[in-house]
Amino acid sequence: MTRDRSPIPGSPERYSSIYSRAQSEAELLVEREVYGANVGVRGYTTIAQADALAARLDLRQGMRLLDIGAGRGWPGLYLAQKSGCEAVLTDLPPAAPRSALARARRQRLDGRCSFVVASATHLPFRPQTFDAVVHTDTL
Ligand SMILES: C[S@@+](CC[C@H](N)C(=O)[O-])C[C@H]1O[C@@H](n2cnc3c(N)ncnc32)[C@H](O)[C@@H]1O
């Protein structure tokens, strides 16, 4: 019997391997079919739900948003683009912020968005740094 050595689903190693490679054409197609656009989703939160978050948090220019466990940048980048706010995106495996930064550059959001490798359990920010915090399918 051979032992399955693939990373445990949901583990940082698993996410690291996912975020280290580009999405395949099939994945992009599925994302468009299910979510309506290619926004870098790696969970279950839809665009309509992200829009509801933006409205509930009253996100706008001048605000600073923290997205915990943002993966490829969802929904932090989308919310920054939609609302004009600044966003700081965090995740554990370094491949996640790398992928999110590449997406931000393509969308010309890198001037307003920054990326930090950090665990949700030990966030390296002072109190009152953010006006709003989101996490989608992270905790
Ligand atoms: C299901 S994915 C969701 C990613 C993104 N928020 C989305 O909705 O597409 C869960 C994310 O949580 C991250 N994560 C898991 N444990 C974490 C922790 N302790 N601190 C920060 N991020 C964590 C994973 O690396 C992964 O990117």
The ligand as an ORCA input file, in Angstrom:
! r2SCAN-3c Opt
* xyz 0 1
  C     -10.961     28.783      2.240
  S      -9.545     29.831      2.047
  C     -10.367     31.402      1.831
  C      -9.480     32.389      1.122
  C     -10.175     33.704      0.754
  N     -10.559     34.455      1.943
  C     -11.383     33.428     -0.120
  O     -12.521     33.561      0.377
  O     -11.191     33.095     -1.288
  C      -8.949     29.975      3.744
  C      -7.705     30.829      3.887
  O      -7.398     30.976      5.266
  C      -5.988     30.949      5.404
  N      -5.662     30.624      6.799
  C      -5.787     29.433      7.432
  N      -5.374     29.539      8.702
  C      -4.982     30.826      8.889
  C      -4.437     31.555      9.979
  N      -4.216     30.991     11.176
  N      -4.155     32.862      9.798
  C      -4.371     33.466      8.602
  N      -4.876     32.822      7.528
  C      -5.167     31.521      7.669
  C      -5.556     29.894      4.396
  O      -4.170     29.994      4.073
  C      -6.482     30.229      3.228
  O      -5.916     31.163      2.341
*
